Amino acid sequence: MTAGNQEQQIELLTSTDDDHGGVIVELDKPMDSTTFVPILRASISHWKKQGKRGLWVKVPIHLVNLVEALVKEGFWYHHAEPNYLMLVHWIAESVNTIPANATHRVGVGALVSNEKGEILVVQEKTGHFQGTGYWKLPTGVVDEGEDINAAVVREVKEETGIDSEFVEVLAFRQSHKTFFEKSDLFFVCLLRPLTSDIKIQEVEIDAAKWMPFDEYAAQAWMEKYELMKHVNKIYLAKMNGWYSGLTPVSTTSLPSDDKISYLYLNAKGLKRCNSL
């Protein structure tokens, strides 16, 4: 695409419109900053005339030589992934409404409970409990694009070799200023084991076993962690039929949306409501 006469027919950057009055540019053509800057300036001028607001420029890692030029033209870092950097710029006269980068990491903890009243516990080779001899629940981080109910089943399988079935989210915690200054959402999930033979992941796990819940809850370190005392009370309430967690129901956000997501809800309470 080329600009008008006033811009002396300078080539413009190829862009696509976003849903909020801005444009998205995905750079792919190698060039030096001397060539790039006039094209960028002409493109910004063109977008301003069109009434565009936010500019998103995706810089693949092999074109990082252009990042300095973008910063000097008023762009700032939004986020980075292994193979690209995303820079943004607000050119409208109105208030900047570009959303901030993702602020949370999502973690899961697995309470795998069998028919004997035992739970699956591990000792880790790394982390906060390394070398303490304490037994803890299997935990892990949800991968990008992975659902909570799938992630916790995967983590249990990876760490202990146990196949399991997701039952419900018992509770979740939000904390701040944790991993790389991000906030953290941690979901405590109840699972039902489908197998019983343990085979540990030797890279991260020192040991794993089935332990009576009372023995697990009686460990000295529990007194230091208020979070775990709450989790233990929730588990006991669940086992006694006094507590209902959240189960996933597949759904879509829009009528035309074919992307399935999960709404976690109290199915037991909803069933009672539907029967009224």
Secondary structure, 3 states (H helix, E strand, C coil): CECCHHHCCCECCCCEECCCCCEEEECCCCCCHHHHHHHHHHHHHHHHHCCCCEEEEEEEHHHHHHHHHHHHCCCEEEEEECCEEEEEEECCCCCCCCCCCCCEEEEEEEEEECCCCEEEEEEECCCCCCCCCCCECCEEECCCCCCHHHHHHHHHHHHHCCCEEEEEEEEEEEECCCHHHCEEEEEEEEEEECCCCCCCCCCCEEEEEEEEHHHHHCCHHHHHCHHHHHHHHHHHHHHCCCCCCEEEEEECCCCCCCCCEEEEECHHHHHHHHCC
